[in-house]
């Protein structure tokens, strides 16, 4: 049991030292897509003509995406 506890602590160590975890969001890579969504089931993704992709919030902002208006 002690070995498992140490192993789990070792896996979580980077999270404690960085103090942050990446937030993942969902985007549509369709032609006119400009928004990101916190929920894959967001109403704003219902008309996506391509597959819905999960990316980090940082990456979505680098792609000049803004938060969907349905996400309140």
PQR file of N, CA, C, O and H, with PARSE charges and radii, in Angstrom:
ATOM      1  N   UNK A   1       0.827  -1.202   0.000 -0.4000 1.5000
ATOM      2  CA  UNK A   1       0.000   0.000   0.000 -0.0000 2.0000
ATOM      3  C   UNK A   1       0.872   1.267   0.000  0.5500 1.7000
ATOM      4  O   UNK A   1       0.555   2.245  -0.677 -0.5500 1.4000
ATOM      5  N   UNK A   2       1.947   1.237   0.749 -0.4000 1.5000
ATOM      6  CA  UNK A   2       2.826   2.399   0.823 -0.0000 2.0000
ATOM      7  C   UNK A   2       3.449   2.698  -0.540  0.5500 1.7000
ATOM      8  O   UNK A   2       3.611   3.861  -0.909 -0.5500 1.4000
ATOM      9  H   UNK A   2       2.204   0.443   1.299  0.4000 1.0000
ATOM     10  N   UNK A   3       3.799   1.649  -1.286 -0.4000 1.5000
ATOM     11  CA  UNK A   3       4.387   1.820  -2.612 -0.0000 2.0000
ATOM     12  C   UNK A   3       3.401   2.487  -3.559  0.5500 1.7000
ATOM     13  O   UNK A   3       3.788   3.352  -4.345 -0.5500 1.4000
ATOM     14  H   UNK A   3       3.668   0.704  -0.986  0.4000 1.0000
ATOM     15  N   UNK A   4       2.139   2.098  -3.493 -0.4000 1.5000
ATOM     16  CA  UNK A   4       1.111   2.690  -4.352 -0.0000 2.0000
ATOM     17  C   UNK A   4       0.936   4.165  -4.011  0.5500 1.7000
ATOM     18  O   UNK A   4       0.820   4.998  -4.910 -0.5500 1.4000
ATOM     19  H   UNK A   4       1.825   1.395  -2.854  0.4000 1.0000
ATOM     20  N   UNK A   5       0.915   4.492  -2.730 -0.4000 1.5000
ATOM     21  CA  UNK A   5       0.758   5.887  -2.299 -0.0000 2.0000
ATOM     22  C   UNK A   5       1.916   6.748  -2.802  0.5500 1.7000
ATOM     23  O   UNK A   5       1.708   7.860  -3.286 -0.5500 1.4000
ATOM     24  H   UNK A   5       1.009   3.815  -2.000  0.4000 1.0000
ATOM     25  N   UNK A   6       3.123   6.230  -2.684 -0.4000 1.5000
ATOM     26  CA  UNK A   6       4.297   6.971  -3.158 -0.0000 2.0000
ATOM     27  C   UNK A   6       4.241   7.141  -4.669  0.5500 1.7000
ATOM     28  O   UNK A   6       4.567   8.212  -5.182 -0.5500 1.4000
ATOM     29  H   UNK A   6       3.292   5.326  -2.291  0.4000 1.0000
ATOM     30  N   UNK A   7       3.833   6.102  -5.387 -0.4000 1.5000
ATOM     31  CA  UNK A   7       3.729   6.166  -6.839 -0.0000 2.0000
ATOM     32  C   UNK A   7       2.714   7.228  -7.272  0.5500 1.7000
ATOM     33  O   UNK A   7       2.985   8.017  -8.178 -0.5500 1.4000
ATOM     34  H   UNK A   7       3.568   5.232  -4.970  0.4000 1.0000
ATOM     35  N   UNK A   8       1.556   7.247  -6.630 -0.4000 1.5000
ATOM     36  CA  UNK A   8       0.518   8.237  -6.959 -0.0000 2.0000
ATOM     37  C   UNK A   8       1.022   9.640  -6.649  0.5500 1.7000
ATOM     38  O   UNK A   8       0.818  10.558  -7.444 -0.5500 1.4000
ATOM     39  H   UNK A   8       1.335   6.606  -5.894  0.4000 1.0000
ATOM     40  N   UNK A   9       1.672   9.818  -5.514 -0.4000 1.5000
ATOM     41  CA  UNK A   9       2.221  11.123  -5.153 -0.0000 2.0000
ATOM     42  C   UNK A   9       3.244  11.578  -6.185  0.5500 1.7000
ATOM     43  O   UNK A   9       3.285  12.753  -6.549 -0.5500 1.4000
ATOM     44  H   UNK A   9       1.837   9.072  -4.869  0.4000 1.0000
ATOM     45  N   UNK A  10       4.071  10.647  -6.656 -0.4000 1.5000
ATOM     46  CA  UNK A  10       5.075  10.963  -7.667 -0.0000 2.0000
ATOM     47  C   UNK A  10       4.428  11.426  -8.968  0.5500 1.7000
ATOM     48  O   UNK A  10       4.933  12.341  -9.619 -0.5500 1.4000
ATOM     49  H   UNK A  10       4.038   9.692  -6.360  0.4000 1.0000
ATOM     50  N   UNK A  11       3.309  10.798  -9.354 -0.4000 1.5000
ATOM     51  CA  UNK A  11       2.597  11.190 -10.575 -0.0000 2.0000
ATOM     52  C   UNK A  11       1.969  12.570 -10.450  0.5500 1.7000
ATOM     53  O   UNK A  11       1.908  13.315 -11.427 -0.5500 1.4000
ATOM     54  H   UNK A  11       2.899  10.055  -8.825  0.4000 1.0000
ATOM     55  N   UNK A  12       1.503  12.915  -9.255 -0.4000 1.5000
ATOM     56  CA  UNK A  12       0.832  14.200  -9.047 -0.0000 2.0000
ATOM     57  C   UNK A  12       1.798  15.337  -8.728  0.5500 1.7000
ATOM     58  O   UNK A  12       1.389  16.498  -8.725 -0.5500 1.4000
ATOM     59  H   UNK A  12       1.552  12.310  -8.460  0.4000 1.0000
ATOM     60  N   UNK A  13       3.041  15.041  -8.464 -0.4000 1.5000
ATOM     61  CA  UNK A  13       4.025  16.038  -8.080 -0.0000 2.0000
ATOM     62  C   UNK A  13       4.111  17.229  -9.033  0.5500 1.7000
ATOM     63  O   UNK A  13       4.132  18.364  -8.557 -0.5500 1.4000
ATOM     64  H   UNK A  13       3.372  14.097  -8.467  0.4000 1.0000
ATOM     65  N   UNK A  14       4.163  17.033 -10.353 -0.4000 1.5000
ATOM     66  CA  UNK A  14       4.248  18.195 -11.260 -0.0000 2.0000
ATOM     67  C   UNK A  14       3.063  19.157 -11.126  0.5500 1.7000
ATOM     68  O   UNK A  14       3.229  20.365 -11.293 -0.5500 1.4000
ATOM     69  H   UNK A  14       4.147  16.111 -10.739  0.4000 1.0000
ATOM     70  N   UNK A  15       1.893  18.644 -10.832 -0.4000 1.5000
ATOM     71  CA  UNK A  15       0.714  19.504 -10.687 -0.0000 2.0000
ATOM     72  C   UNK A  15       0.864  20.407  -9.473  0.5500 1.7000
ATOM     73  O   UNK A  15       0.526  21.589  -9.530 -0.5500 1.4000
ATOM     74  H   UNK A  15       1.758  17.662 -10.697  0.4000 1.0000
ATOM     75  N   UNK A  16       1.368  19.857  -8.382 -0.4000 1.5000
ATOM     76  CA  UNK A  16       1.533  20.647  -7.165 -0.0000 2.0000
ATOM     77  C   UNK A  16       2.577  21.728  -7.328  0.5500 1.7000
ATOM     78  O   UNK A  16       2.416  22.820  -6.783 -0.5500 1.4000
ATOM     79  H   UNK A  16       1.643  18.896  -8.336  0.4000 1.0000
ATOM     80  N   UNK A  17       3.649  21.455  -8.066 -0.4000 1.5000
ATOM     81  CA  UNK A  17       4.701  22.445  -8.222 -0.0000 2.0000
ATOM     82  C   UNK A  17       4.352  23.526  -9.231  0.5500 1.7000
ATOM     83  O   UNK A  17       4.758  24.675  -9.056 -0.5500 1.4000
ATOM     84  H   UNK A  17       3.779  20.568  -8.509  0.4000 1.0000
ATOM     85  N   UNK A  18       3.619  23.196 -10.270 -0.4000 1.5000
ATOM     86  CA  UNK A  18       3.249  24.217 -11.246 -0.0000 2.0000
ATOM     87  C   UNK A  18       2.052  25.014 -10.764  0.5500 1.7000
ATOM     88  O   UNK A  18       1.897  26.182 -11.122 -0.5500 1.4000
ATOM     89  H   UNK A  18       3.289  22.262 -10.412  0.4000 1.0000
ATOM     90  N   UNK A  19       1.210  24.398  -9.960 -0.4000 1.5000
ATOM     91  CA  UNK A  19       0.046  25.099  -9.425 -0.0000 2.0000
ATOM     92  C   UNK A  19      -1.075  25.263 -10.430  0.5500 1.7000
ATOM     93  O   UNK A  19      -2.111  25.846 -10.109 -0.5500 1.4000
ATOM     94  H   UNK A  19       1.336  23.449  -9.670  0.4000 1.0000
ATOM     95  N   UNK A  20      -0.888  24.763 -11.634 -0.4000 1.5000
ATOM     96  CA  UNK A  20      -1.928  24.915 -12.648 -0.0000 2.0000
ATOM     97  C   UNK A  20      -2.096  23.614 -13.417  0.5500 1.7000
ATOM     98  O   UNK A  20      -1.192  22.781 -13.486 -0.5500 1.4000
ATOM     99  H   UNK A  20      -0.046  24.289 -11.894  0.4000 1.0000
ATOM    100  N   UNK A  21      -3.247  23.474 -13.972 -0.4000 1.5000
ATOM    101  CA  UNK A  21      -3.489  22.389 -14.918 -0.0000 2.0000
ATOM    102  C   UNK A  21      -4.110  23.031 -16.148  0.5500 1.7000
ATOM    103  O   UNK A  21      -4.763  24.070 -16.052 -0.5500 1.4000
ATOM    104  H   UNK A  21      -3.981  24.150 -13.916  0.4000 1.0000
ATOM    105  N   UNK A  22      -3.911  22.431 -17.261 -0.4000 1.5000
ATOM    106  CA  UNK A  22      -4.463  22.971 -18.495 -0.0000 2.0000
ATOM    107  C   UNK A  22      -5.970  22.745 -18.546  0.5500 1.7000
ATOM    108  O   UNK A  22      -6.451  21.651 -18.252 -0.5500 1.4000
ATOM    109  H   UNK A  22      -3.380  21.587 -17.338  0.4000 1.0000
ATOM    110  N   UNK A  23      -6.704  23.772 -18.915 -0.4000 1.5000
ATOM    111  CA  UNK A  23      -8.137  23.652 -19.126 -0.0000 2.0000
ATOM    112  C   UNK A  23      -8.358  23.251 -20.570  0.5500 1.7000
ATOM    113  O   UNK A  23      -7.821  23.880 -21.481 -0.5500 1.4000
ATOM    114  H   UNK A  23      -6.313  24.662 -19.154  0.4000 1.0000
ATOM    115  N   UNK A  24      -9.139  22.217 -20.785 -0.4000 1.5000
ATOM    116  CA  UNK A  24      -9.446  21.781 -22.142 -0.0000 2.0000
ATOM    117  C   UNK A  24     -10.799  22.335 -22.558  0.5500 1.7000
ATOM    118  O   UNK A  24     -11.723  22.422 -21.749 -0.5500 1.4000
ATOM    119  H   UNK A  24      -9.576  21.705 -20.045  0.4000 1.0000
ATOM    120  N   UNK A  25     -10.905  22.705 -23.813 -0.4000 1.5000
ATOM    121  CA  UNK A  25     -12.140  23.225 -24.394 -0.0000 2.0000
ATOM    122  C   UNK A  25     -12.390  22.493 -25.701  0.5500 1.7000
ATOM    123  O   UNK A  25     -11.554  21.714 -26.159 -0.5500 1.4000
ATOM    124  H   UNK A  25     -10.155  22.634 -24.470  0.4000 1.0000
ATOM    125  N   UNK A  26     -13.534  22.748 -26.290 -0.4000 1.5000
ATOM    126  CA  UNK A  26     -13.917  22.082 -27.537 -0.0000 2.0000
ATOM    127  C   UNK A  26     -14.062  23.116 -28.644  0.5500 1.7000
ATOM    128  O   UNK A  26     -14.573  24.215 -28.429 -0.5500 1.4000
ATOM    129  H   UNK A  26     -14.212  23.382 -25.918  0.4000 1.0000
ATOM    130  N   UNK A  27     -13.605  22.743 -29.824 -0.4000 1.5000
ATOM    131  CA  UNK A  27     -13.723  23.623 -30.983 -0.0000 2.0000
ATOM    132  C   UNK A  27     -14.206  22.818 -32.185  0.5500 1.7000
ATOM    133  O   UNK A  27     -14.046  21.600 -32.255 -0.5500 1.4000
ATOM    134  H   UNK A  27     -13.190  21.851 -29.999  0.4000 1.0000
ATOM    135  N   UNK A  28     -14.791  23.531 -33.107 -0.4000 1.5000
ATOM    136  CA  UNK A  28     -15.163  22.981 -34.400 -0.0000 2.0000
ATOM    137  C   UNK A  28     -14.140  23.535 -35.387  0.5500 1.7000
ATOM    138  O   UNK A  28     -13.810  24.719 -35.332 -0.5500 1.4000
ATOM    139  H   UNK A  28     -14.922  24.520 -33.050  0.4000 1.0000
ATOM    140  N   UNK A  29     -13.650  22.716 -36.262 -0.4000 1.5000
ATOM    141  CA  UNK A  29     -12.671  23.194 -37.246 -0.0000 2.0000
ATOM    142  C   UNK A  29     -13.326  23.476 -38.587  0.5500 1.7000
ATOM    143  O   UNK A  29     -12.664  23.458 -39.625 -0.5500 1.4000
ATOM    144  H   UNK A  29     -13.918  21.754 -36.306  0.4000 1.0000
ATOM    145  N   UNK A  30     -14.625  23.736 -38.563 -0.4000 1.5000
ATOM    146  CA  UNK A  30     -15.345  24.091 -39.781 -0.0000 2.0000
ATOM    147  C   UNK A  30     -14.874  25.420 -40.344  0.5500 1.7000
ATOM    148  O   UNK A  30     -14.160  26.169 -39.678 -0.5500 1.4000
ATOM    149  H   UNK A  30     -15.163  23.750 -37.719  0.4000 1.0000
ATOM    150  N   UNK A  31     -15.273  25.703 -41.558 -0.4000 1.5000
ATOM    151  CA  UNK A  31     -14.823  26.876 -42.305 -0.0000 2.0000
ATOM    152  C   UNK A  31     -14.968  28.203 -41.553  0.5500 1.7000
ATOM    153  O   UNK A  31     -14.020  28.986 -41.502 -0.5500 1.4000
ATOM    154  H   UNK A  31     -15.853  25.094 -42.099  0.4000 1.0000
ATOM    155  N   UNK A  32     -16.121  28.462 -40.980 -0.4000 1.5000
ATOM    156  CA  UNK A  32     -16.349  29.746 -40.330 -0.0000 2.0000
ATOM    157  C   UNK A  32     -16.289  29.709 -38.812  0.5500 1.7000
ATOM    158  O   UNK A  32     -16.740  30.647 -38.155 -0.5500 1.4000
ATOM    159  H   UNK A  32     -16.892  27.826 -41.022  0.4000 1.0000
ATOM    160  N   UNK A  33     -15.750  28.659 -38.253 -0.4000 1.5000
ATOM    161  CA  UNK A  33     -15.741  28.505 -36.797 -0.0000 2.0000
ATOM    162  C   UNK A  33     -14.778  29.485 -36.139  0.5500 1.7000
ATOM    163  O   UNK A  33     -13.629  29.622 -36.559 -0.5500 1.4000
ATOM    164  H   UNK A  33     -15.384  27.896 -38.786  0.4000 1.0000
ATOM    165  N   UNK A  34     -15.269  30.171 -35.088 -0.4000 1.5000
ATOM    166  CA  UNK A  34     -14.467  31.191 -34.410 -0.0000 2.0000
ATOM    167  C   UNK A  34     -14.580  31.112 -32.893  0.5500 1.7000
ATOM    168  O   UNK A  34     -14.034  31.967 -32.195 -0.5500 1.4000
ATOM    169  H   UNK A  34     -16.203  30.059 -34.747  0.4000 1.0000
ATOM    170  N   UNK A  35     -15.266  30.118 -32.373 -0.4000 1.5000
ATOM    171  CA  UNK A  35     -15.556  30.047 -30.941 -0.0000 2.0000
ATOM    172  C   UNK A  35     -14.959  28.806 -30.301  0.5500 1.7000
ATOM    173  O   UNK A  35     -14.637  27.830 -30.979 -0.5500 1.4000
ATOM    174  H   UNK A  35     -15.709  29.424 -32.940  0.4000 1.0000
ATOM    175  N   UNK A  36     -14.814  28.862 -28.973 -0.4000 1.5000
ATOM    176  CA  UNK A  36     -14.484  27.664 -28.204 -0.0000 2.0000
ATOM    177  C   UNK A  36     -15.582  27.442 -27.184  0.5500 1.7000
ATOM    178  O   UNK A  36     -16.328  28.361 -26.848 -0.5500 1.4000
ATOM    179  H   UNK A  36     -15.075  29.655 -28.422  0.4000 1.0000
ATOM    180  N   UNK A  37     -15.675  26.222 -26.696 -0.4000 1.5000
ATOM    181  CA  UNK A  37     -16.778  25.808 -25.838 -0.0000 2.0000
ATOM    182  C   UNK A  37     -16.233  24.984 -24.677  0.5500 1.7000
ATOM    183  O   UNK A  37     -15.343  24.155 -24.865 -0.5500 1.4000
ATOM    184  H   UNK A  37     -15.069  25.475 -26.969  0.4000 1.0000
ATOM    185  N   UNK A  38     -16.764  25.210 -23.477 -0.4000 1.5000
ATOM    186  CA  UNK A  38     -16.333  24.428 -22.319 -0.0000 2.0000
ATOM    187  C   UNK A  38     -16.993  23.050 -22.280  0.5500 1.7000
ATOM    188  O   UNK A  38     -16.444  22.110 -21.706 -0.5500 1.4000
ATOM    189  H   UNK A  38     -17.487  25.883 -23.323  0.4000 1.0000
ATOM    190  N   UNK A  39     -18.156  22.937 -22.885 -0.4000 1.5000
ATOM    191  CA  UNK A  39     -18.895  21.667 -22.880 -0.0000 2.0000
ATOM    192  C   UNK A  39     -19.007  21.122 -24.299  0.5500 1.7000
ATOM    193  O   UNK A  39     -19.329  21.857 -25.233 -0.5500 1.4000
ATOM    194  H   UNK A  39     -18.602  23.701 -23.352  0.4000 1.0000
ATOM    195  N   UNK A  40     -18.740  19.832 -24.451 -0.4000 1.5000
ATOM    196  CA  UNK A  40     -18.860  19.218 -25.770 -0.0000 2.0000
ATOM    197  C   UNK A  40     -20.319  19.210 -26.229  0.5500 1.7000
ATOM    198  O   UNK A  40     -20.602  19.156 -27.426 -0.5500 1.4000
ATOM    199  H   UNK A  40     -18.478  19.235 -23.692  0.4000 1.0000
ATOM    200  N   UNK A  41     -21.230  19.265 -25.274 -0.4000 1.5000
ATOM    201  CA  UNK A  41     -22.656  19.262 -25.600 -0.0000 2.0000
ATOM    202  C   UNK A  41     -23.226  20.671 -25.773  0.5500 1.7000
ATOM    203  O   UNK A  41     -24.444  20.836 -25.837 -0.5500 1.4000
ATOM    204  H   UNK A  41     -21.000  19.310 -24.302  0.4000 1.0000
ATOM    205  N   UNK A  42     -22.372  21.681 -25.848 -0.4000 1.5000
ATOM    206  CA  UNK A  42     -22.826  23.067 -25.997 -0.0000 2.0000
ATOM    207  C   UNK A  42     -23.693  23.231 -27.244  0.5500 1.7000
ATOM    208  O   UNK A  42     -23.411  22.664 -28.299 -0.5500 1.4000
ATOM    209  H   UNK A  42     -21.382  21.547 -25.796  0.4000 1.0000
ATOM    210  N   UNK A  43     -24.729  24.000 -27.096 -0.4000 1.5000
ATOM    211  CA  UNK A  43     -25.643  24.266 -28.213 -0.0000 2.0000
ATOM    212  C   UNK A  43     -24.912  24.877 -29.414  0.5500 1.7000
ATOM    213  O   UNK A  43     -25.285  24.641 -30.563 -0.5500 1.4000
ATOM    214  H   UNK A  43     -24.959  24.461 -26.238  0.4000 1.0000
ATOM    215  N   UNK A  44     -23.880  25.655 -29.137 -0.4000 1.5000
ATOM    216  CA  UNK A  44     -23.116  26.301 -30.202 -0.0000 2.0000
ATOM    217  C   UNK A  44     -22.362  25.327 -31.096  0.5500 1.7000
ATOM    218  O   UNK A  44     -21.968  25.690 -32.205 -0.5500 1.4000
ATOM    219  H   UNK A  44     -23.577  25.846 -28.203  0.4000 1.0000
ATOM    220  N   UNK A  45     -22.155  24.106 -30.639 -0.4000 1.5000
ATOM    221  CA  UNK A  45     -21.468  23.102 -31.452 -0.0000 2.0000
ATOM    222  C   UNK A  45     -22.422  22.232 -32.260  0.5500 1.7000
ATOM    223  O   UNK A  45     -21.983  21.375 -33.027 -0.5500 1.4000
ATOM    224  H   UNK A  45     -22.475  23.811 -29.738  0.4000 1.0000
ATOM    225  N   UNK A  46     -23.705  22.444 -32.096 -0.4000 1.5000
ATOM    226  CA  UNK A  46     -24.693  21.560 -32.729 -0.0000 2.0000
ATOM    227  C   UNK A  46     -24.661  21.605 -34.258  0.5500 1.7000
ATOM    228  O   UNK A  46     -25.059  20.637 -34.905 -0.5500 1.4000
ATOM    229  H   UNK A  46     -24.062  23.140 -31.473  0.4000 1.0000
ATOM    230  N   UNK A  47     -24.201  22.693 -34.838 -0.4000 1.5000
ATOM    231  CA  UNK A  47     -24.163  22.800 -36.306 -0.0000 2.0000
ATOM    232  C   UNK A  47     -22.757  22.606 -36.879  0.5500 1.7000
ATOM    233  O   UNK A  47     -22.503  22.944 -38.035 -0.5500 1.4000
ATOM    234  H   UNK A  47     -23.877  23.479 -34.313  0.4000 1.0000
ATOM    235  N   UNK A  48     -21.854  22.068 -36.076 -0.4000 1.5000
ATOM    236  CA  UNK A  48     -20.481  21.842 -36.537 -0.0000 2.0000
ATOM    237  C   UNK A  48     -20.486  20.860 -37.702  0.5500 1.7000
ATOM    238  O   UNK A  48     -21.048  19.769 -37.597 -0.5500 1.4000
ATOM    239  H   UNK A  48     -22.060  21.793 -35.137  0.4000 1.0000
ATOM    240  N   UNK A  49     -19.865  21.243 -38.805 -0.4000 1.5000
ATOM    241  CA  UNK A  49     -19.863  20.399 -40.002 -0.0000 2.0000
ATOM    242  C   UNK A  49     -18.671  19.432 -40.026  0.5500 1.7000
ATOM    243  O   UNK A  49     -18.560  18.604 -40.930 -0.5500 1.4000
ATOM    244  H   UNK A  49     -19.409  22.129 -38.890  0.4000 1.0000
ATOM    245  N   UNK A  50     -17.795  19.537 -39.044 -0.4000 1.5000
ATOM    246  CA  UNK A  50     -16.651  18.632 -38.953 -0.0000 2.0000
ATOM    247  C   UNK A  50     -16.691  17.933 -37.597  0.5500 1.7000
ATOM    248  O   UNK A  50     -17.636  18.099 -36.826 -0.5500 1.4000
ATOM    249  H   UNK A  50     -17.886  20.210 -38.310  0.4000 1.0000
ATOM    250  N   UNK A  51     -15.681  17.173 -37.329 -0.4000 1.5000
ATOM    251  CA  UNK A  51     -15.535  16.547 -36.023 -0.0000 2.0000
ATOM    252  C   UNK A  51     -15.257  17.640 -34.983  0.5500 1.7000
ATOM    253  O   UNK A  51     -14.629  18.649 -35.303 -0.5500 1.4000
ATOM    254  H   UNK A  51     -14.913  17.039 -37.956  0.4000 1.0000
ATOM    255  N   UNK A  52     -15.719  17.446 -33.747 -0.4000 1.5000
ATOM    256  CA  UNK A  52     -15.439  18.375 -32.651 -0.0000 2.0000
ATOM    257  C   UNK A  52     -14.117  17.946 -32.030  0.5500 1.7000
ATOM    258  O   UNK A  52     -13.923  16.771 -31.718 -0.5500 1.4000
ATOM    259  H   UNK A  52     -16.229  16.626 -33.488  0.4000 1.0000
ATOM    260  N   UNK A  53     -13.207  18.901 -31.851 -0.4000 1.5000
ATOM    261  CA  UNK A  53     -11.876  18.615 -31.335 -0.0000 2.0000
ATOM    262  C   UNK A  53     -11.702  19.173 -29.934  0.5500 1.7000
ATOM    263  O   UNK A  53     -12.220  20.244 -29.617 -0.5500 1.4000
ATOM    264  H   UNK A  53     -13.365  19.855 -32.105  0.4000 1.0000
ATOM    265  N   UNK A  54     -10.981  18.457 -29.107 -0.4000 1.5000
ATOM    266  CA  UNK A  54     -10.644  18.926 -27.767 -0.0000 2.0000
ATOM    267  C   UNK A  54      -9.224  19.488 -27.802  0.5500 1.7000
ATOM    268  O   UNK A  54      -8.290  18.801 -28.215 -0.5500 1.4000
ATOM    269  H   UNK A  54     -10.560  17.588 -29.365  0.4000 1.0000
ATOM    270  N   UNK A  55      -9.066  20.739 -27.368 -0.4000 1.5000
ATOM    271  CA  UNK A  55      -7.759  21.397 -27.336 -0.0000 2.0000
ATOM    272  C   UNK A  55      -7.633  22.140 -26.012  0.5500 1.7000
ATOM    273  O   UNK A  55      -8.615  22.290 -25.286 -0.5500 1.4000
ATOM    274  H   UNK A  55      -9.825  21.298 -27.033  0.4000 1.0000
ATOM    275  N   UNK A  56      -6.451  22.594 -25.703 -0.4000 1.5000
ATOM    276  CA  UNK A  56      -6.282  23.391 -24.486 -0.0000 2.0000
ATOM    277  C   UNK A  56      -6.857  24.788 -24.722  0.5500 1.7000
ATOM    278  O   UNK A  56      -6.941  25.255 -25.857 -0.5500 1.4000
ATOM    279  H   UNK A  56      -5.653  22.472 -26.293  0.4000 1.0000
ATOM    280  N   UNK A  57      -7.240  25.424 -23.659 -0.4000 1.5000
ATOM    281  CA  UNK A  57      -7.749  26.792 -23.758 -0.0000 2.0000
ATOM    282  C   UNK A  57      -6.682  27.705 -24.357  0.5500 1.7000
ATOM    283  O   UNK A  57      -6.993  28.588 -25.157 -0.5500 1.4000
ATOM    284  H   UNK A  57      -7.171  25.044 -22.737  0.4000 1.0000
ATOM    285  N   UNK A  58      -5.443  27.495 -23.976 -0.4000 1.5000
ATOM    286  CA  UNK A  58      -4.335  28.293 -24.513 -0.0000 2.0000
ATOM    287  C   UNK A  58      -4.258  28.157 -26.032  0.5500 1.7000
ATOM    288  O   UNK A  58      -4.106  29.150 -26.744 -0.5500 1.4000
ATOM    289  H   UNK A  58      -5.190  26.778 -23.326  0.4000 1.0000
ATOM    290  N   UNK A  59      -4.363  26.921 -26.523 -0.4000 1.5000
ATOM    291  CA  UNK A  59      -4.313  26.682 -27.972 -0.0000 2.0000
ATOM    292  C   UNK A  59      -5.497  27.335 -28.683  0.5500 1.7000
ATOM    293  O   UNK A  59      -5.335  27.921 -29.754 -0.5500 1.4000
ATOM    294  H   UNK A  59      -4.486  26.114 -25.945  0.4000 1.0000
ATOM    295  N   UNK A  60      -6.689  27.235 -28.088 -0.4000 1.5000
ATOM    296  CA  UNK A  60      -7.875  27.857 -28.690 -0.0000 2.0000
ATOM    297  C   UNK A  60      -7.686  29.368 -28.803  0.5500 1.7000
ATOM    298  O   UNK A  60      -8.055  29.963 -29.815 -0.5500 1.4000
ATOM    299  H   UNK A  60      -6.821  26.759 -27.219  0.4000 1.0000
ATOM    300  N   UNK A  61      -7.121  29.984 -27.784 -0.4000 1.5000
ATOM    301  CA  UNK A  61      -6.889  31.437 -27.828 -0.0000 2.0000
ATOM    302  C   UNK A  61      -5.809  31.796 -28.836  0.5500 1.7000
ATOM    303  O   UNK A  61      -5.877  32.842 -29.480 -0.5500 1.4000
ATOM    304  H   UNK A  61      -6.822  29.500 -26.962  0.4000 1.0000
ATOM    305  N   UNK A  62      -4.808  30.925 -28.973 -0.4000 1.5000
ATOM    306  CA  UNK A  62      -3.776  31.147 -30.002 -0.0000 2.0000
ATOM    307  C   UNK A  62      -4.386  31.103 -31.400  0.5500 1.7000
ATOM    308  O   UNK A  62      -3.891  31.745 -32.326 -0.5500 1.4000
ATOM    309  H   UNK A  62      -4.752  30.075 -28.450  0.4000 1.0000
ATOM    310  N   UNK A  63      -5.472  30.334 -31.538 -0.4000 1.5000
ATOM    311  CA  UNK A  63      -6.177  30.226 -32.815 -0.0000 2.0000
ATOM    312  C   UNK A  63      -7.179  31.370 -32.988  0.5500 1.7000
ATOM    313  O   UNK A  63      -7.986  31.361 -33.918 -0.5500 1.4000
ATOM    314  H   UNK A  63      -5.873  29.812 -30.785  0.4000 1.0000
ATOM    315  N   UNK A  64      -7.121  32.350 -32.092 -0.4000 1.5000
ATOM    316  CA  UNK A  64      -7.997  33.537 -32.114 -0.0000 2.0000
ATOM    317  C   UNK A  64      -9.459  33.197 -31.875  0.5500 1.7000
ATOM    318  O   UNK A  64     -10.341  33.913 -32.349 -0.5500 1.4000
ATOM    319  H   UNK A  64      -6.466  32.358 -31.337  0.4000 1.0000
ATOM    320  N   UNK A  65      -9.735  32.116 -31.147 -0.4000 1.5000
ATOM    321  CA  UNK A  65     -11.102  31.723 -30.811 -0.0000 2.0000
ATOM    322  C   UNK A  65     -11.551  32.506 -29.592  0.5500 1.7000
ATOM    323  O   UNK A  65     -10.744  32.838 -28.723 -0.5500 1.4000
ATOM    324  H   UNK A  65      -9.019  31.534 -30.762  0.4000 1.0000
ATOM    325  N   UNK A  66     -12.834  32.797 -29.533 -0.4000 1.5000
ATOM    326  CA  UNK A  66     -13.435  33.466 -28.378 -0.0000 2.0000
ATOM    327  C   UNK A  66     -14.520  32.579 -27.791  0.5500 1.7000
ATOM    328  O   UNK A  66     -14.998  31.655 -28.448 -0.5500 1.4000
ATOM    329  H   UNK A  66     -13.489  32.527 -30.238  0.4000 1.0000
ATOM    330  N   UNK A  67     -14.903  32.859 -26.564 -0.4000 1.5000
ATOM    331  CA  UNK A  67     -15.892  32.036 -25.879 -0.0000 2.0000
ATOM    332  C   UNK A  67     -17.243  32.120 -26.561  0.5500 1.7000
ATOM    333  O   UNK A  67     -17.685  33.202 -26.947 -0.5500 1.4000
ATOM    334  H   UNK A  67     -14.514  33.610 -26.030  0.4000 1.0000
ATOM    335  N   UNK A  68     -17.893  30.990 -26.708 -0.4000 1.5000
ATOM    336  CA  UNK A  68     -19.222  30.912 -27.305 -0.0000 2.0000
ATOM    337  C   UNK A  68     -20.231  31.677 -26.458  0.5500 1.7000
ATOM    338  O   UNK A  68     -20.155  31.649 -25.229 -0.5500 1.4000
ATOM    339  H   UNK A  68     -17.534  30.111 -26.395  0.4000 1.0000
ATOM    340  N   UNK A  69     -21.156  32.346 -27.090 -0.4000 1.5000
ATOM    341  CA  UNK A  69     -22.176  33.110 -26.399 -0.0000 2.0000
ATOM    342  C   UNK A  69     -23.175  32.264 -25.611  0.5500 1.7000
ATOM    343  O   UNK A  69     -23.856  32.780 -24.724 -0.5500 1.4000
ATOM    344  H   UNK A  69     -21.218  32.368 -28.088  0.4000 1.0000
ATOM    345  N   UNK A  70     -23.269  30.979 -25.921 -0.4000 1.5000
ATOM    346  CA  UNK A  70     -24.177  30.085 -25.190 -0.0000 2.0000
ATOM    347  C   UNK A  70     -23.569  29.627 -23.874  0.5500 1.7000
ATOM    348  O   UNK A  70     -24.275  29.065 -23.037 -0.5500 1.4000
ATOM    349  H   UNK A  70     -22.716  30.560 -26.641  0.4000 1.0000
ATOM    350  N   UNK A  71     -22.279  29.854 -23.670 -0.4000 1.5000
ATOM    351  CA  UNK A  71     -21.569  29.426 -22.460 -0.0000 2.0000
ATOM    352  C   UNK A  71     -21.703  30.493 -21.371  0.5500 1.7000
ATOM    353  O   UNK A  71     -20.847  31.369 -21.252 -0.5500 1.4000
ATOM    354  H   UNK A  71     -21.705  30.310 -24.349  0.4000 1.0000
ATOM    355  N   UNK A  72     -22.736  30.423 -20.606 -0.4000 1.5000
ATOM    356  CA  UNK A  72     -22.926  31.391 -19.497 -0.0000 2.0000
ATOM    357  C   UNK A  72     -22.941  30.706 -18.172  0.5500 1.7000
ATOM    358  O   UNK A  72     -23.090  31.362 -17.140 -0.5500 1.4000
ATOM    359  H   UNK A  72     -23.432  29.711 -20.703  0.4000 1.0000
TER
END
